[in-house]
Amino acid sequence: MDNGSQQIELSPIKQIELLASKIPGVVSLAQGIPADDTPSIIKDEVISALQLGKAARYSLTYGLPQLREEISQHLQSIGMEYDWEREIIVTAGSIEGITASLLALVSPGDEVIITSPSYASYQQAIKVARAIPVEVDLDDKWQFDLDAFKKKISKRTKAVIIANPNNPTGTIFAKQELIEIAKLAKSNNFFIILDEVYRDLIYEDSLFFSLAELPEFRDVIVRVYSFSKAYAMTGWRIGYLHSDKRNVDEIIKTHDALVTCAPVISQYAALAALLMPEEQKDQIRQAYKNRRDVIVSRLDKMSDIFSYQKPTAAYFVFPKIKLLDWQDSWRLSLALLEQAKVAVVPGVSFGKRGEGHIRVCFGRSVHDINIAFDRMEEFFDKIKT
Amino acid sequence: MDNGSQQIELSPIKQIELLASKIPGVVSLAQGIPADDTPSIIKDEVISALQLGKAARYSLTYGLPQLREEISQHLQSIGMEYDWEREIIVTAGSIEGITASLLALVSPGDEVIITSPSYASYQQAIKVARAIPVEVDLDDKWQFDLDAFKKKISKRTKAVIIANPNNPTGTIFAKQELIEIAKLAKSNNFFIILDEVYRDLIYEDSLFFSLAELPEFRDVIVRVYSFSKAYAMTGWRIGYLHSDKRNVDEIIKTHDALVTCAPVISQYAALAALLMPEEQKDQIRQAYKNRRDVIVSRLDKMSDIFSYQKPTAAYFVFPKIKLLDWQDSWRLSLALLEQAKVAVVPGVSFGKRGEGHIRVCFGRSVHDINIAFDRMEEFFDKIKT
């Protein structure tokens, strides 16, 4: 029988992790997983909610009212005004929010623009919504090329997905270009799904701007956030989205059909994360910044092998492979996995523009990063001889 | 802008719960939520996993290997042979499993047969997959009418969803008819999504048979289970599905695009649930059976208002409204909500065949059931005068 998923591939990140899980002793810098455990301040709150019997039952489909109120207050503190009752949905991670939004807002055959490179799962999510992914190449600094972007807009364009900060590049998009794209969205009637899951891991604050701060664009913007990254909570599957009520009225229906509601125990974890003291959040960010500095210094020592754009956010770096024989990023990634026991993600997973690159995650510990780079150095020394 | 979700409605169960959440003092027998907290034996295991730092990170997309192995062993104990590594996916509740299966196995414009009445969210899930729900009426005993079923099969039929035990009726389908439907699925090339989420709440064991026990049908059957009901875990969003590898190879891709993986903390809760002593499971089942007996005796006292089929499983009863003036089930449900402060679900939510009925859940406490019926008796006394 033929079926609906023929065109969809399992995300290459998950393919690599599956392969890596079968090889003993692999150090993985592949999937974006923080090295640390979820902070104990969050775990303590979860245990308390559990003991009070708060986690057993469904929440409302939108999520716990208390959590949505807290999210709404947090949004206000970063310049975004959204009504907790009808404009915010607590989701089972950001990918559920993105897929629910696409299923609600686009129709089969519509086109959805994504940057190349961008997060591998966008392609899947778009195909699950039976829409067509259209890649637009980023420039050499991983910024938007507005002329290239305009050329990709057609009558069938219904949405663009923008990750800011971007994954896999760890870079931040410029304010002026984001505003131009929002104007294009207004005039051409398409949505912007604004994925800001790395917003709390920014190492140069002055660079960052969110389109969701501008009320004139709220009807075309669905902003998505996840607690996975800054709070080491990838396993909890918890995030949220917000948009104008008119869009949320549609998305709530598809969200309901996907998961009924976000896991309630994880909603209590999210509540604790939002209430975490600012100093503790700063400490987490500082720890990632240190890891960024370690990975960058290791890359600098391999300048005959890699060139790269220094990440200013998130926990990825996306080095370009200089060796002409190893431009095939799947071939290099599999060789690194099998011969060096280091898992990285082939750059082509993030779009055609990503070929000739690999994605390396510095969410893992400094110890793991150093072992992985020692092994990679050894691998490249061997192939050069 | 038009969009993909125009045809979809928020589940009426959720609509009722949203309305009920705004009226102080309502007793809800609407959404299928167990009265009790998740058993402490499960919560203790979760706390231990949390303290050991096991819950922070993603699991593999399929789910934790240890949990899948335990599921596979459990399946073996009930006569089902499925490979833990490639034929089982841990899902974020059963609805995620159903929606992921539909998105993987059906194409836009395909038809999916559902019984009328059946669980309200099937309609939504089918529409999210851009397919067309086709209702087939159950007979007066809530059993399949095979002739009626055959008439609904067309060239576009790609799947049928069967909840056994059935929701909202609390009844069990007969073995012989299930086998006939499986043969039709084989000969007409359609899938059976077999939703057995109420399998562990059966009060007359001799009646129950699962199609997933017969290996000759494994290529057309996707069986779905949830820990929500028998273990009072609705808020945890955790369940699983299993099928032949060929189908699971497709479903894993859509599952990944919906949620990446099931919430890991909930996967540890599921593991503890599977390892719970049999006596404790029996006690839970016995408690529901007692509630069933309470609700049935209360309904017997209202035989001028309702007639009903005695539930042999699950925690729902689906009484038929005898009063000619109150055949509109939305009108009655809203009147009960506003005037009697009792939330029930309008029967029409479960399909056209459900009009003239209401769904009443006996998952709640005996105390709540009695208060709700006292109030309903008072309401009907008033309208009769």
Interface residues (C-beta under 8 A of the other chain):
Chain A: M1 D2 N3 G4 S5 Q6 I8 E9 L10 S11 K14 E17 L18 S21 Q31 I33 P34 D36 D37 T38 K43 V46 I47 L50 Q51 G53 A55 A56 R57 Y58 S59 L60 T61 A92 G93 I95 E96 T99 L102 L103 A104 L105 V106 S107 P108 S121 Q124 A125 K127 V128 A129 R130 K158 N189 F191 A232 M233 T234 G235 W236 R237 I238 E250 I251 I252 K253 T254 D256 A257 L258 V259 T260 C261 A262 P263 V264 I265 S266
Chain B: M1 D2 N3 G4 S5 Q6 I8 E9 L10 S11 K14 E17 L18 S21 Q31 I33 P34 D36 D37 T38 K43 V46 I47 L50 Q51 G53 A55 A56 R57 Y58 S59 L60 T61 A92 G93 I95 E96 T99 L102 L103 A104 L105 V106 S107 P108 S121 Q124 A125 K127 V128 A129 R130 K158 N189 F191 A232 M233 T234 G235 W236 R237 I238 E250 I251 I252 K253 T254 D256 A257 L258 V259 T260 C261 A262 P263 V264 I265 S266
